[in-house]
Amino acid sequence: MSGFSSDWLALREVADRSARSRLLIAQICEFVASRDLGVLETPLRITDLGCGTGATLRALEPYLPAQTHWHLVDNDADLLDRARAMARPEQMLSVQQVDLATDVHEALARPVDLVTASALIDLVSLAWLERLLDLMPAGAALYLALTYDGHELWAPADAAEPQALRAFAAHMSGDKGFGPALGGAAAETLATMLASRGWIVHAAESPWELGPTERALIEALADGAAAAVAETGALAPAAHGAWHGARRRATRVEIGHRDILAFPP
């Protein structure tokens, strides 16, 4: 699974980095320090699922030890090549092309201290999340960031905004290659699953807060949502066009996300 262009990933990376919960990043740093990896002269080992061009690596790298080994996993060979090209020459890095929808076990077969993913689990099914947790390597922590939570604010808003947002949510629940997607319920669902298994779970909001300086991202989001809502047929063509135009002209946009950091029992 990938299905996302490098242009789209580059467009959203700045907003993603600004949105990530600093509290959870600080807790990752505490987790790393508590493992005494430097004393053991063992690199911190991170596996990043659905890595794209390596945005999670670039976001966390300033906070982690220099001797950190990143294992980047994606189904798109071109994105993996780009991730490798964008890494620092001294970066300890390996890549693996894996279809996470069917073969996530291959990505998790190696020893790892922290498993990460960004903007992934709102696309997956309950069954896939259960499989992920069943396969988590012993002792590894889990950091899943920027999961869409269904909250959106577009201002000024068109009158059809509530109806269109409901249609978008319905479209998100379709199969994205992992079975029926959890969409906006993903983060809460995962937190409940982890707690039921005895994990220590920390969650924090990580919303995009966009304004006039993010015009290109706002317009791309409007266009993507318009295409999805059009597939549902929820709005008549004229209403759809007016709503789409209003979104493209929005001057303030909030897109809700949640970050989760969990430590094994």
LUMKEVEX-901611 format. One record per residue (C-alpha): x negated, y negated, z. Coordinates in steps of 0.1 Angstrom, whole numbers, plus 5000, padded with zeros to 4 digits. Layout:
<atoms>
XYZ/...
</atoms>
This chain:
<atoms>
500050005000/498949654993/501049474967/499749124977/497648914954/494348764965/495848424957/498748474981/496448605008/494148305004/497048065005/498348195038/494948255056/494647905070/498147915084/497548265098/494348155116/496047855132/499048065143/497148355160/497648355198/494548225214/495548385247/495548735231/492148665214/490748565248/492148905262/490349085233/487148915244/487649025280/488349385268/485149375248/483149245277/484549505300/483249785279/479549695284/478949765247/475849545247/474349735276/474950065258/473549915226/476650055208/478349825183/481949735189/483849935163/486949785147/489249945121/491449695102/494449845085/495749675054/492749445055/493449265022/490349035016/489249055053/491148775069/491448945103/487648985103/487048625095/489548515122/488048725150/484448725140/483548395159/484748555191/483148895189/479549025194/477248995165/476749365165/480349445156/481049705129/484149645109/485849935089/488249775064/491049985050/493349895022/495050064992/493849794967/490349854955/490049494941/490949344975/488349574992/485749454967/486649094975/486449155012/483049305008/481849014987/483248755012/481448915042/478248775055/475148955043/474249065078/477849185086/478049555096/480849665073/482349965056/485449995034/487850275027/490550295001/493550465017/497350465010/498450375046/502050485038/501050845034/497450885047/497050655077/495450955095/492450925072/491850565083/491950665120/489750965118/486650795129/485650675164/486950325171/487350075199/489949845185/492549905157/493749585141/496349485115/497849155104/501249095088/501849465084/504249625107/507349425097/507049625064/506949975080/509550205094/510150335129/508850675118/505650525105/505050335138/505550655157/502950825135/500550545140/500750575178/500450945177/497250915157/495550635177/492050745187/491550805224/490650495243/491150255214/493049935219/495649795194/495949445181/498749385156/499149015147/501348785127/504349015126/507448835112/510148815138/513148685117/513048325130/512948055103/513547685104/513647485072/514247105073/516046945058/518147255054/520747335027/524247435038/523647795025/520547845047/522248065073/523748295047/520548305027/518548395058/520848685066/520448805030/516748785033/516748985065/518849255048/516349255019/513449295043/514949605058/514549785025/511850045018/508549875012/506750205007/506850315044/510550405047/513250165059/511349855071/511849725106/511549365094/512149105122/512649375148/509249525143/507249355171/509949415198/510349775186/506649835188/506349675223/509049905236/507450215221/504050125236/505450065270/507350385270/504050565263/502450395293/500450135273/499749795288/501349555264/500749185259/502848985234/502748625223/504448405197/502348305167/504548095145/503647915113/504347545118/504047395083/504347035072/503546815041/499946925041/501047285035/503147205004/501647484983/502447745010/505947605016/506747624979/505347984976/507448095006/510547934991/509948104957/509348444973/512448424995/514548304965/513548604945/514448834974/517748674981/518648674944/518249054944/520949084971/523448874951/524548704984/524748354968/526348244936/523848114911/524647744917/524447784955/521247984951/519647724930/520547444954/519347634984/516047734966/515447364957/516047254992/513547495005/510847384980/511447024991/511347105029/509046875049/509047095081/509047475082/508647715110/508248085104/508348305135/505648565142/504648775171/501148905181/500749225202/497649345220/497949675238/495649885259/495950265262/497050425295/
</atoms>
